[in-house]
């Protein structure tokens, strides 16, 4: 019951995007990635803060959302197989940038012991 609201909000975000994507009774690869972006983005907002070690979960979800957001811009009519090596490297660079930024913010955050003082 502790995680119910967080899980419900995360699922609701995914369902809301899925409903819009399935209006034409087809699910393209770009639409599927947009659903994943909505789910992981909502998970970072609603679910990660209630989990133990939330900063690490949120960090990972943010890196995943950043990478998926970059990937969805490269998907055209050819789908994922048509994404070039250069574009995959850009996706990796975006994910790496999010990981580095997250690591710096976690390192700068006060420890739980420091918060209790």
Secondary structure, 3 states (H helix, E strand, C coil): CCCHHHHHHHHHHHHHHHHHHHHHCCCCHHHHHHHHHHHHHHHHHHHHHHCCCHHHHHHHHHHHHHHHHHHHHHCCCCCHHHCCHHHHHHHHHHHHHHHHHHHHHHHHCCCHHHHCC
